[in-house]
Amino acid sequence: MVDYPGAGPIRHAGSYGSVANMSLKLRRLGVVGGFLCCAGALAAPLLAAAADPAYPARPVRIIAPFPPGSGVDIIARVIGQALTDAWKQTFVVENRPGAGGTIGSDLAAKAPPDGYTLLLGNVSTLAIGPHLYRNLPYDPLRDFAPITQITSMGSVLLVHPSVPARSMKELVALARAKPRSLTYASAGSGTTTHLGMELLKSMAKIDMVHVPYKGSAAALTDLIAGHLQVMMSTIATSQGHVKAGKLRALGVTTLKRMDLLPDVPSINEALFPGFEVIVWQSMVAPARTPEAIVMRLNAEIVRILRTPAMKEHLTNQGLEAVGNSPKEFGEFIKSENAKWAKVVRISGATVD
């Protein structure tokens, strides 16, 4: 399930498979320094840290700001194990859940910028949370050094089979003809399952009634039972219900069609150009972490993401391996903040 701010676990651990098995697969496959200033005495230690070829020379902690078993936790452990195998130095995952991921994220933001504390960030902590919480203790654009986006996961727009709509066009026409006659479920206020629907409502100029749940599992259960009509859910948690005929998929939220549901058009291509809602996970470090360390981490994580074992593992779960540059990922964070700030404002969502 996908539960973001204030809604608990992100995904069920079982859907990711065995971390140990993933580590074994990775083993089989072999899975510009520092900030300088004019004061030489100050610049020297930073330059030495940036250029240190021995990094990592001691254990590195990866803060996962959600509970053990969540999607963030599982990805952190898979990547951490792969880095441990590659560099023969321990990368340990430290779970610091609470407040929709803000507690662990704040801890990482305030850690020494030496490369020995990293954060497994996601769309919630780095793009949505800043606009939901009035007094967020960190700034995702100012307080972190982007390393790379790790994964991207699309969602699918679902309806109960009793809904007389077999396409996005028909659903929008139905909603326009009967405003507020349709109810949609979400995993909680401020989650991507909520805000994604609010984005659709604003683009389609329709009105539906929001019914928030405490998690995706309960929401999907009631959708299957016909207690409500519409929901946006990650493909990983819903594809089985679609294939079993319990739910009807009208569109996916990625820009292109998804391999796991090839017959379902994207909302972008079917009706609303530019519509995109993705759940993404990433690696960042505290701001002012030496550039050489950021680039070293980026290169190794990208290499890991491109191994056949990792790509296959992620694809089977509806996840796409990304692995972009720090600059590209930094621009992506900015664009996601701008998008979700507008959606949060339109929806009036808040968790304070």
N, C-alpha and C positions, 0 to 999 in steps of 0.2 A: 504494500500500500504506500501511498505517497502522502505523508503528513508533514507539512511545513510549519510555519510559526504557530506555536501553542498547540500543536496537534499530535505530538508524540513521535513514534518511529516513522522513518521515511519509507522503508520497504521491509518486507519480511526477509529475514536472513536466508531462509531456505531457497529463495528464488535466485540467489547468486551462486549456489553450489558450494562446494567445499573449498575453503581457503587453502587447506593443505594440498588438495589435488591441483589447485591452480598453481601453487608454489612449485609442485613437482613438475608440472608442464613447463613452467618458466625456466626451471633449472635445466631441463633437457634441451631447451632451445637456446640456452646461454644468455636466457634473458639477463669588460675591460676594467680591470680591477679597481674596485673601491672608490670611495668618495674622497677626492683630493682637495686640499686647501693650501693656502700659501704658507701656513705655519707648519714647517717640516716636522716638528715634534708631534703634532696632532695627526698629520697625514701618514706618517710612517707606519704606525700600527694598523691603520685601516688598509693601507696598500698591501702590507704583509698578509693580512687576513684574506684580502681579495685574491691575492696571487698564490696563496698557499696550495701547493699541489697535493698536499696530504689530506685535504678535505674529502670526506669527513674523518677526522682523527679521533673522534669519540662518538658515543651513541647520539642519535638524533631523535627527537620526539616529534611525532605527527599528532597534533591535537585534532580529535574528531569531536565536534561540538554537539553530537547527538549520542544517544545511548548505544551500548553494545548490541549488535544485531541489526542496526539500522543500515540503510544503503550507504550512507557516508562512512560508517564504521567499517563495513565490508570492503569498500573500495580502498579505504585508507590502509587496511591490513594487506590487501592484495598488492598494492603498489609498494607499501613498506617492506613486505617480504621480498619483492623483486629487487628493490634497491639494496636490501641486506645481502641478497645473493650476489648481486653484481659487484658491490664495493667491499664486501666482507667486513662491514661495520653495521651494528645494530640500528635499525630504524624501528622505534617502539611506538605503538599507538596509545595515546592517552585520551580516554573518554572524559569530556567535560560538558555533559549535557545541561540543559536548562534554558528557560526563556527563549524558546524557539531558536536555539543555537547561538544566542548573543553572549552567553557567559563564556563559553570556550573561545569564541572569536575575539572577544575583548582581551582574554588572557593572552592569546597569540599576538594580538596587535601590540601589547605592552611588553612582550618578551625582548631580550637583547637581540639586535639585528646581526647575528653572527652565523646564521645558517643552521643552527642547532635546534631551532624551534620552527616548525612549519604548521600550516593550517590546511585541513581538507575543507575548503569552502565550497559553497553551492549557491544556486540561484536565490535561496532564501536568505542566507547570511550576508551575501555580497550585493544583492540587487533589490530584493523585496523588503527585507527587514528594515533597512534604513528609512523607509517611507511608511512603515506600520507603527514603529515605536517612536514616540515623541522625544524620548531622551536616550537615544542609543549612545552607548559609551565609546563607540569607535566610528570612524569614517572609512568605508570600504575603498574609497578612491584615494584617500590621503595616507591611511595607516598601513597599507599592505603593498608589497612588491609582487606583481603578477609573475607566476612561473609558467603555468600552462593550464589550459582547459583539458580535463581528462576525458570526460564523457559527455554525451548529449543523449537525451531520451525524449521521444515524442509521446504525445497522448492521443487518445481517440475519443471522438464525440459519440456517445452511446444514447440510445433510446430504448425504452421497453417495447417489445413487439406489438403491443396494443396501440402504440402511437401511429396514427395514419400518415406517416411520412417515411419515404424510402430514399430520400436524398436530402442534402443540405438545403437545396432550393425549396423543397416541399416543407421542411421543418420551419424555415424562416417565414414562408407564406402562412403557415398555420399559426405561428406565434404573432404575426402581424394582424391576422384576422381576429384572433381572440387574445388580446393582451392580458397577461397575468393568469391565463388559464393553465399554463404549463408550469410545473415545479421542477427545479433542478437541484440535485444533491451535490455537496462538496465534502471534503475531508476536514473542513473547518474554515472559519473566517480567516482570510489572509493567505490561504494555501493556493498553490497553482491551480488546483481543481476549482477553486472559487474565482480567483482573479482571471483565469483563462476564460471562464464563462462570461465574466463582466466585460472582458475585451471583446468577445464575440457579440454580446448584446449592444455594445456601443457602436461597433462597425455595422451590424445588421439593423440597428435601430429597432430593436424588439425589447419586450419586457417579459421576464419570467420571474417566478418567486423562488428565492434562494432558501434552501433548507440545509443548514450546516450540521455536520455530524462530527463526532470525535474519532476521526479516522476513516480511511477509505473502505475498510472491510465492511463496516456497518452500513455505509452509504450504498455500496454495491449490493449488499444483501437486500436492502429495501427496494432498490431499483429493479432487481430481478423479480422480487415479489410483486411489483407493480404498484407500490405505495407512492411512487413519484415517477416522473416520465423521462427525465434527461440527466446526464452526467458526463463530465469530462474526466477521464481516468487514464493513467499510464497504460501503455499497451502491455507491459509485463504483467499487470494485475488483471487485465480484462480480456486478453486475447482468447483464453480458454472458454470464457462465457460466450464470446462471439461465435467461436467455432462450434460450440454446442447448441447454438440457436437460442440461447436464453436472453441474449441482448442483440440489438441491431447496431452495427457500426455505420455511421453516415459520413464521417470524414476524419482524417488524421491531422494533427496540428503541426507537423513538420512541413517545410516548404515543398518537399517532394513526397511521393508515396513511400511507404515503409515496406521493407522486405517481408516482415511477418504478416502483413495484411495487404498484399499486392493489389487486390481488387477494390480496395477502398481508396477513393481519391483524397487528395489533401484539400483542406478547406481553402488554402491559398489558390489552388488551381480550379476548384469547383465553383467558387463564388466570390471570395474576398482576397484579392491579390495583396500579398504582404502579410497576411495573417500567419503568425507563428507563435506557438507556446511550447517551449522545451524546458525540461528539467535537466540542469547541468551541474557537474561537479568539477572541482579544480584543485590545484595546489597553489598556495600563496605563502609568502614569507613576510615577516615584519618589514615595514618600510625602512629603507637605508641599509638593507642587507647588501653586502658587496655584490656588484654586478657579476663578477667572475663566478661566484657561488651560485647565483641565480641561473646563469647560463649553463653551468655544469649540471645542475639539477634538471634544467629544461631538456638538455640534450639526452640525458639518461632516461628520463621519464618518457620522452617522445620515442626513444628507441624501444622501450618496453612496450608501449602502446602499439607499436608496429610489428611486434612479433606475432606469428600466426596463432600461437596458443591464446594470447591475450585478446586478439581481435575476434577469434572464434568464440571465446568465452563471453565477451561483451555482446556480440551480435546475437547470440542465442538468448540473451536476456532482454532484447529490445534496446540495447545500448549501442551507441556509436562511439568508437574511439576517436578522439579529436587530435590532441597533441599539436597545438599551435605555438607560435613564438610568444615571448613575454610581451612584446609590443602589440601583437595581434590580440592577445588575450586582454591586455589593458584596455584597448579600444572597445572590445566586446563588453567588458564590464561597464564601461561608460554608457554604451548604447542600451544595455539591459536596465541600468538604473533609470535612464530617461523614459524608457517604455513603461516600466512598472510604476514609476512615480505617477505617471498620468492615469494609469488604470486604478491605482489605489485611491487617488483623488476622486475619480469618477464614482467608484464604488462606495466610498466612505468607510472602507474597512479600517479597523484599528484593533490592536490587541492590548492596549494600555488600559 
